[in-house]
Amino acid sequence: MAQETGTIKMTSETGRITALPIFYRRSKHLSRATIGIGAFTLVEMLVVLAIIAMIMAISVPFTSGFGKGLRIKTTARAIAGIIHVARSNAVTFRKNYSVVFDVKKSQYWIEDETNHIYEKKYFLPGPIKFEIKGDEEADPVTFENDKITFNSSGAVEGASGAITFTDKQGGSRTISVIGATGKITIN
């Protein structure tokens, strides 16, 4: 197919008219190659994709350990947060609030004095269970009746205790609550 030569006159930002040569086909359709706009070739695209793949392959070992302990840390903060809410409610509303742990169903929730559930029941994430690492027979919740009860002063009714949970990778966290003060710590 024969090509014809022509010019396009354009006005630049300075107001001058410039003439640009263009090549076009008789069908008047311009292609990227005929007007001088560069395009990527298949080989160039494959090289770029290979470089990206190598960078990703190198970075995976560095990022895979990042989330390893994240789930158990997040769970510890979530449980400690629920314990804080129960303690705050007890002080604010001047009545007892309890955090109840169902070890077998991996659930925990807040109850008021009348055993009415505050908000909802929460589940532990799938790979995390209430248990002590290396000793599956030991009680992971050392509070009486698997329940932490806060009174109106924010102290725990009864003795101090701890809640221990473990994930499948062997990570473990213990949340301790001091009876006299109601102080909550994560270990």
C-alpha positions in Angstrom: 0.0 0.0 0.0 1.5 3.3 -1.0 2.0 6.1 1.6 1.6 9.8 1.0 3.5 12.6 2.7 1.9 15.7 4.1 2.2 18.2 6.9 0.1 19.3 9.8 0.2 22.9 11.0 0.0 23.3 14.7 0.0 26.4 16.8 2.4 26.1 19.8 1.9 27.7 23.2 4.0 30.7 22.0 1.6 31.4 19.2 3.9 30.3 16.4 2.8 28.0 13.7 4.9 25.0 13.2 4.8 22.4 10.4 5.2 18.8 11.4 5.7 16.2 8.7 3.4 13.1 9.0 3.0 10.0 7.1 -0.5 8.5 6.6 -2.0 5.8 4.6 -4.6 6.4 1.9 -7.3 5.2 4.2 -6.5 8.3 6.3 -6.0 6.1 9.4 -2.8 6.9 11.2 -0.9 4.2 13.0 1.5 4.8 15.9 4.5 3.6 13.9 3.8 6.0 10.9 3.6 9.1 13.0 6.7 8.4 15.1 5.2 7.5 18.4 7.2 4.6 20.0 5.6 1.4 21.2 6.9 -1.4 23.4 7.9 -4.6 21.6 7.0 -8.0 22.9 10.6 -8.7 23.9 10.7 -5.4 25.9 7.5 -6.3 27.8 8.8 -9.8 28.6 12.1 -8.4 29.9 10.2 -6.0 32.2 7.9 -8.9 33.4 11.0 -11.1 34.1 12.6 -8.3 36.2 9.4 -7.8 38.2 9.2 -11.6 38.8 12.8 -11.7 40.0 12.2 -8.8 42.4 9.1 -10.4 43.8 10.9 -13.8 44.2 13.7 -12.1 46.2 11.3 -10.1 48.4 9.0 -13.0 49.4 11.4 -14.5 52.0 11.8 -11.1 53.7 8.0 -10.4 53.9 6.8 -13.9 54.8 8.0 -13.6 58.4 6.3 -10.3 58.9 2.8 -11.7 59.6 3.9 -14.7 61.5 3.2 -13.4 65.0 0.7 -10.7 63.9 -2.4 -12.8 64.4 -1.7 -13.8 68.0 -0.7 -10.2 68.9 -3.9 -8.9 67.4 -5.9 -11.5 69.3 -4.2 -10.5 72.6 -5.0 -6.9 72.0 -8.6 -7.7 71.1 -9.1 -9.8 74.3 -7.4 -7.1 76.5 -9.7 -4.5 74.8 -12.8 -6.5 75.8 -11.5 -6.8 79.4 -10.9 -3.0 79.4 -14.5 -2.4 78.2 -15.9 -4.6 81.0 -13.8 -2.8 83.6 -14.8 0.6 82.3 -18.5 -0.4 82.2 -18.3 -1.6 85.9 -16.8 1.7 87.0 -19.1 3.8 84.8 -22.4 2.1 85.5 -21.6 1.2 89.1 -22.5 -2.5 88.8 -20.5 -5.7 88.2 -19.5 -6.7 84.7 -17.8 -9.9 83.8 -15.8 -11.2 80.9 -16.7 -14.9 80.3 -14.4 -17.4 78.5 -15.8 -20.6 76.9 -12.5 -22.5 76.4 -14.1 -25.4 74.5 -15.9 -23.2 71.9 -13.0 -20.6 71.8 -15.4 -17.8 72.6 -15.4 -14.8 75.0 -18.0 -12.1 75.8 -19.1 -9.5 78.4 -22.0 -10.1 80.8 -23.7 -7.8 83.3 -24.9 -8.8 86.7 -28.1 -10.4 85.3 -26.0 -12.6 82.9 -27.2 -10.4 79.9 -24.7 -10.5 77.1 -23.2 -7.0 76.4 -22.9 -6.6 72.6 -22.1 -10.1 71.3 -19.9 -13.1 71.7 -16.5 -13.0 70.1 -14.6 -16.0 68.6 -10.9 -16.6 68.6 -9.4 -16.8 65.0 -9.2 -20.3 63.7 -5.6 -21.3 64.4 -5.7 -19.9 67.9 -7.0 -21.8 70.9 -7.3 -21.2 74.7 -4.5 -23.5 75.9 -1.1 -23.4 77.5 1.8 -24.2 75.2 3.1 -27.6 75.8 0.6 -28.5 78.5 -2.9 -29.2 77.0 -4.2 -30.5 80.3 -3.6 -27.3 82.2 -6.4 -24.7 82.6 -5.7 -21.8 80.3 -8.1 -19.5 82.2 -7.2 -19.4 85.9 -10.1 -17.2 87.0 -12.9 -18.9 89.0 -15.6 -20.3 86.6 -13.6 -19.0 83.6 -14.9 -15.5 84.4 -13.3 -12.2 85.3 -15.8 -10.1 87.3 -15.1 -6.4 87.9 -16.8 -4.5 90.6 -17.8 -0.8 90.7 -14.3 0.3 91.8 -12.6 -1.5 88.9 -11.1 -4.3 91.0 -11.5 -8.0 90.3 -14.0 -9.9 92.4 -11.9 -12.8 93.7 -8.2 -13.5 93.0 -5.9 -12.4 90.3 -5.6 -14.6 87.3 -4.5 -15.1 83.7 -5.8 -16.2 80.3 -3.4 -18.0 78.0 -3.9 -18.9 74.3 -1.6 -20.4 71.7 -1.6 -20.5 67.9 -0.6 -23.4 65.6 2.9 -22.1 65.0 3.6 -22.3 68.7 3.3 -18.7 69.6 1.7 -18.0 72.9 0.4 -15.0 74.8 -0.8 -14.6 78.4 -3.1 -11.8 79.6 -2.8 -11.2 83.4 -5.3 -9.2 85.5 -4.3 -8.1 89.0 -7.2 -8.6 91.4 -6.9 -5.6 93.7 -6.3 -3.0 91.0 -7.8 -4.5 87.9 -4.5 -3.8 86.0 -4.3 -5.7 82.7 -1.0 -6.8 81.2 -0.1 -8.8 78.1 2.9 -11.1 78.2 
